Amino acid sequence: MIDLGFVIAALMPVILIKIFGEDNLSAVWRGSLGFGLFPAVAVFFWRLKMEEPTRYKEGAMRSKVPYWLIFKRYWKGLVGISIVWYVSG
C-alpha cells in the first residue's frame, strides 16, 4: 500500500498541473496538499474508533505514569536534544 501511495503522491501534482496549468502553481500546491490530507484524516479517525486489543488493555498503565523513572533513564538524551534545539533556534 505504501508503494501505491508513493505513486499516487507523485502523479497527483502532474495531474493537477495539467488541469490548472503551469501559471497557477498555488492551486496545484494546495490541491496536492488537500488530496494528501484525506487518507491521513481517514486513518486517524479510523484508528480513534478502533478497539484496543485485549493484550494491550491488560498491560497498559491505567492512571499513574512513572515520569521520574522516564526522566531518570533518558535525561542524557533529553539534555542533548534540548541543547541542540537551543543552539540551532
Summary of the structure (lengths in Angstrom):
residues: 89
radius of gyration: 21.7
end to end distance: 37.1
largest distance: 57.2
contacts: 155
relative contact order: 0.06
helix: 81%
strand: 0%
